[in-house]
């Protein structure tokens, strides 16, 4: 019975640490519209022009500039 309890504890600890390493963000890029070139008026995703599946798109905040040539937001 003691080995079974140790086994269960090991399983739960490994599952918990795997979930802790999984990157989960409340600001997922899929929930925001794509930015257009220029001054941003609402939170949106700045992507390089023609690159809809960019690996690391940036979130642009209101008042920043989205440059769709290189997919970068700047203040």
C-alpha positions as CSV (number, residue, x, y, z in Angstrom):
1,X,0.0,0.0,0.0
2,X,2.9,2.3,0.8
3,X,4.5,1.8,-2.7
4,X,1.1,2.5,-4.3
5,X,0.9,5.8,-2.4
6,X,4.5,6.7,-3.5
7,X,3.6,5.8,-7.1
8,X,0.5,8.1,-7.1
9,X,2.5,10.9,-5.5
10,X,5.2,10.6,-8.2
11,X,2.5,10.6,-11.0
12,X,0.8,13.7,-9.6
13,X,4.0,15.6,-9.2
14,X,5.2,14.8,-12.7
15,X,1.9,15.9,-14.2
16,X,1.9,19.1,-12.2
17,X,5.4,20.0,-13.3
18,X,4.6,19.2,-16.9
19,X,1.6,21.6,-16.7
20,X,3.7,24.3,-15.1
21,X,6.1,24.2,-18.0
22,X,3.4,24.4,-20.6
23,X,3.3,28.0,-21.9
24,X,-0.2,29.3,-21.4
25,X,-0.9,33.0,-21.7
26,X,-4.2,34.8,-21.1
27,X,-3.0,37.1,-23.9
28,X,-3.1,34.6,-26.7
29,X,-2.5,36.1,-30.2
30,X,-5.4,34.2,-31.7
31,X,-7.9,36.4,-29.8
32,X,-6.8,39.8,-31.2
33,X,-7.3,41.3,-34.6
34,X,-4.3,41.9,-37.0
35,X,-2.9,45.5,-37.0
36,X,-2.7,47.6,-40.0
37,X,0.4,49.7,-40.8
38,X,0.8,52.8,-38.6
39,X,-0.5,54.1,-35.3
40,X,-2.5,51.5,-33.4
41,X,-5.8,52.5,-31.7
42,X,-6.6,49.2,-30.0
43,X,-4.7,46.1,-28.8
44,X,-3.8,44.0,-31.9
45,X,-1.3,41.6,-33.3
46,X,1.5,43.1,-35.5
47,X,2.5,40.6,-38.2
48,X,4.8,40.9,-41.2
49,X,2.9,41.6,-44.4
50,X,1.8,38.4,-46.1
51,X,3.0,36.2,-43.1
52,X,-0.2,35.1,-41.5
53,X,1.5,32.2,-39.7
54,X,4.4,34.1,-38.1
55,X,6.1,32.2,-35.2
56,X,6.4,35.1,-32.8
57,X,4.0,37.9,-33.6
58,X,4.0,40.9,-31.3
59,X,1.0,42.4,-29.5
60,X,0.8,46.2,-30.2
61,X,-0.7,48.4,-27.5
62,X,-2.8,51.5,-28.1
63,X,-0.6,54.4,-29.1
64,X,2.3,52.3,-30.6
65,X,3.2,52.0,-34.2
66,X,3.0,48.7,-36.1
67,X,5.4,48.2,-38.9
68,X,4.1,45.5,-41.1
69,X,7.2,45.4,-43.2
70,X,9.1,43.6,-40.4
71,X,6.2,42.8,-38.0
72,X,7.5,45.0,-35.1
73,X,5.8,47.3,-32.7
74,X,7.5,50.4,-31.6
75,X,6.6,53.4,-29.3
